[in-house]
Each structure stands twice: as C-alpha cells, then as structure tokens.
Amino acid sequence: MLPGLHVIGAGGHAKVIVELAYATGRNIAGIYDDQYERHPGVLGYTVTGPIASLPDTSNTHAIIAVGNNRFRQVIDGRFQHVTWATLIHPFSWVSPSARLGPGTVVLAGVVVQAQATLGRHVIANTGCSIDHDCTVGDYVHLAPGSRLAGGVHLGEGSFLGTKASAIPGVTVGEWSIVGAGAVVSRSLSANVTAVGVPAKVIKERPTGWQND
Ligand SMILES: CC(=O)SCCNC(=O)CCNC(=O)[C@H](O)C(C)(C)COP(=O)(O)OP(=O)(O)OC[C@H]1O[C@@H](n2cnc3c(N)ncnc32)[C@H](O)[C@@H]1OP(=O)(O)O
C-alpha cells in the first residue's frame, strides 16, 4: 500500500491535489497551511498545522499543493529530507520516455509526449499538453489548456496562463509570465510578462524579484 500523502497548502489548488491523490490510490496523511483562518480545511480535512510542523524525514511523503511558483521553490528548499511524491492522474497520458521530477503533478487530461523532461515541483494543470523534446524547468506552472509544441524550453519558475501556447523550439526565460491565451512565437527573456498574439512583453522585473 502506498504511504499516506502530506499536502502542503489548503487553498483551491489543494482541492485538486487531494482528489488527484485519491485518483492515484493514496490517502491523505495531513494538510499543512500557515493561514488556517483563511484556509481551515480541504474537502472535509481539517488543517493539521502550520507548514513548519511537517516532519522533515524521508518517511514523510509530501506534495506542495500551491500554485505560486516562487512559494513552491521556497518550500522545496525548506525541507531537505522529505520524499516528494510525483502524481500522475490516471486520465492523462505520459510517454514512457518522458521524465518527471520529484513533486511534479500531472492533472487530468494532460498529454506529455516522447522525451519531454519536467523538472521538480512542476504543475501540468488540467488539459495542458507538452509535446516531444520539451524541457520544462523546476517550479514551472502550465495553466489549464496551455500548449507546448515540440522542443519548447520553459525556464525555471516560468508560468504559462490558461490556453497560452508556444510554437516549436521557443524558450520562455526563467520566472517569466505568459498571459492567458497568448501565443509565444519568439523566445522570451527571463523575468518578463508577455501577453497577446503574438506574445509581446508588457512588463520587465528586476532579476531575483521575489513576489510572483
Ligand atoms: C486552475 C487555475 O485557475 S490555474 C491559474 C490560471 N491563471 C491564469 O491563466 C491567469 C493568467 N494571467 C493573466 O493572463 C494575467 O492577466 C497577467 C498575468 C498577464 C496579468 O499580469 P499583470 O502584470 O497583473 O497585468 P495587468 O493586469 O496590470 O494588465 C496589464 C495590461 O495587459 C492586459 N492583459 C492582461 N492580461 C492579458 C492577457 N491574458 N491577454 C491580453 N492582454 C492582457 C491588460 O488588459 C492591461 O492592458 P492595459 O494596460 O491596456 O489596460
């Protein structure tokens, strides 16, 4: 039997992750959130305690159920011994030649094609697709319905809004944000926000900006 799963986060994304855990045959061992007044529980589970109360041992199988990319990076760095689960919804397709890092979640309706590589704590959200030879960096979030053609590179911490897409071979730089519905037809540098068809940069942030 699979070990129970400790879930970090008790907001909207956590609901989806709890049900993903059920769908993969796992029980919930605990829910951790620092804002239990705002998020007292998830789907009938009461929050167990603050995030710091999660035991940092290899026997702890956990998942970070928070959509904010920077937050997942920070939490990942805070726990050195936890075993991060990788969860794949049974109604998705992940190529046997694809590689997924620890903490990564593949939600319902997702397709991950041949030799795609997804890093740590990636969210492949509902119905997105990641085609052959894509490389998706750590802490990336692909929002529902987003589409990567073949050989796209998403830098660490980047975010693709819902129904955004990227044509073959382009790069989205680290911590960059692509707005909902945008089409990335030329590579984007790091730390920018781009929107529209074709995607144009509307904002640049200083490197190391911490408040995504
Ligand atoms: C299960 C889930 O829900 S997962 C979460 C999925 N979430 C998403 O897909 C959200 C994606 N987010 C967006 O598209 C947002 O609008 C962002 C990130 C691009 C907004 O970025 P911000 O820096 O806050 O931009 P802001 O809201 O100030 O808008 C700046 C300008 O861009 C425009 N704009 C914002 N988003 C878009 C967009 N997706 N496409 C086209 N134009 C846009 C705004 O209208 C505004 O234009 P104006 O200056 O002419 O008024």
The ligand as a MOL file (V3000), in Angstrom:
LIG
                    3D

  0  0  0     0  0            999 V3000
M  V30 BEGIN CTAB
M  V30 COUNTS 51 53 0 0 0
M  V30 BEGIN ATOM
M  V30 1 C -6.8820 26.2820 -12.1770 0
M  V30 2 C -6.3280 27.7120 -12.3420 0
M  V30 3 O -7.0560 28.6670 -12.2200 0
M  V30 4 S -4.6610 27.9340 -12.6670 0
M  V30 5 C -4.4050 29.6580 -12.8820 0
M  V30 6 C -4.5810 30.1060 -14.3230 0
M  V30 7 N -4.3950 31.5220 -14.3600 0
M  V30 8 C -4.2450 32.2040 -15.4910 0
M  V30 9 O -4.2480 31.6780 -16.5760 0
M  V30 10 C -4.0240 33.6750 -15.2980 0
M  V30 11 C -3.1670 34.2730 -16.3940 0
M  V30 12 N -2.9570 35.6170 -16.0750 0
M  V30 13 C -3.0440 36.6310 -16.9620 0
M  V30 14 O -3.2630 36.4640 -18.1680 0
M  V30 15 C -2.8680 37.9780 -16.3460 0
M  V30 16 O -3.7960 38.8840 -16.9080 0
M  V30 17 C -1.4270 38.5170 -16.4040 0
M  V30 18 C -0.5170 37.6310 -15.5600 0
M  V30 19 C -0.8920 38.5930 -17.8180 0
M  V30 20 C -1.5970 39.8960 -15.7540 0
M  V30 21 O -0.4140 40.4420 -15.4620 0
M  V30 22 P -0.3560 41.8430 -14.7030 0
M  V30 23 O 1.0780 42.1300 -14.5600 0
M  V30 24 O -1.1830 41.8030 -13.4550 0
M  V30 25 O -1.0080 42.8030 -15.7950 0
M  V30 26 P -2.2570 43.8050 -15.6940 0
M  V30 27 O -3.4760 43.0890 -15.1670 0
M  V30 28 O -1.7640 45.0130 -14.9760 0
M  V30 29 O -2.5190 44.1150 -17.2200 0
M  V30 30 C -1.6400 44.8840 -17.9920 0
M  V30 31 C -2.2480 45.0630 -19.3730 0
M  V30 32 O -2.2390 43.7980 -20.0580 0
M  V30 33 C -3.5730 43.4450 -20.4500 0
M  V30 34 N -3.6920 41.9970 -20.2690 0
M  V30 35 C -3.6370 41.3110 -19.0970 0
M  V30 36 N -3.7280 40.0020 -19.3260 0
M  V30 37 C -3.8620 39.8540 -20.6550 0
M  V30 38 C -3.9930 38.7100 -21.4740 0
M  V30 39 N -4.0030 37.4760 -20.9580 0
M  V30 40 N -4.0760 38.9090 -22.8160 0
M  V30 41 C -4.0620 40.1540 -23.3470 0
M  V30 42 N -3.9250 41.2880 -22.5980 0
M  V30 43 C -3.8290 41.1200 -21.2730 0
M  V30 44 C -4.4740 44.2270 -19.5180 0
M  V30 45 O -5.7480 44.4210 -20.0780 0
M  V30 46 C -3.7000 45.5150 -19.3670 0
M  V30 47 O -3.8810 46.2870 -20.5170 0
M  V30 48 P -3.9910 47.9020 -20.4360 0
M  V30 49 O -2.6570 48.3500 -19.8670 0
M  V30 50 O -4.2180 48.2990 -21.8560 0
M  V30 51 O -5.1220 48.1670 -19.5080 0
M  V30 END ATOM
M  V30 BEGIN BOND
M  V30 1 1 1 2
M  V30 2 2 2 3
M  V30 3 1 2 4
M  V30 4 1 4 5
M  V30 5 1 5 6
M  V30 6 1 6 7
M  V30 7 1 7 8
M  V30 8 2 8 9
M  V30 9 1 8 10
M  V30 10 1 10 11
M  V30 11 1 11 12
M  V30 12 1 12 13
M  V30 13 2 13 14
M  V30 14 1 13 15
M  V30 15 1 15 16
M  V30 16 1 15 17
M  V30 17 1 17 18
M  V30 18 1 17 19
M  V30 19 1 17 20
M  V30 20 1 20 21
M  V30 21 1 21 22
M  V30 22 2 22 23
M  V30 23 1 22 24
M  V30 24 1 22 25
M  V30 25 1 25 26
M  V30 26 2 26 27
M  V30 27 1 26 28
M  V30 28 1 26 29
M  V30 29 1 29 30
M  V30 30 1 30 31
M  V30 31 1 31 32
M  V30 32 1 31 46
M  V30 33 1 32 33
M  V30 34 1 33 34
M  V30 35 1 33 44
M  V30 36 1 34 35
M  V30 37 1 34 43
M  V30 38 2 35 36
M  V30 39 1 36 37
M  V30 40 1 37 38
M  V30 41 2 37 43
M  V30 42 1 38 39
M  V30 43 2 38 40
M  V30 44 1 40 41
M  V30 45 2 41 42
M  V30 46 1 42 43
M  V30 47 1 44 45
M  V30 48 1 44 46
M  V30 49 1 46 47
M  V30 50 1 47 48
M  V30 51 2 48 49
M  V30 52 1 48 50
M  V30 53 1 48 51
M  V30 END BOND
M  V30 END CTAB
M  END
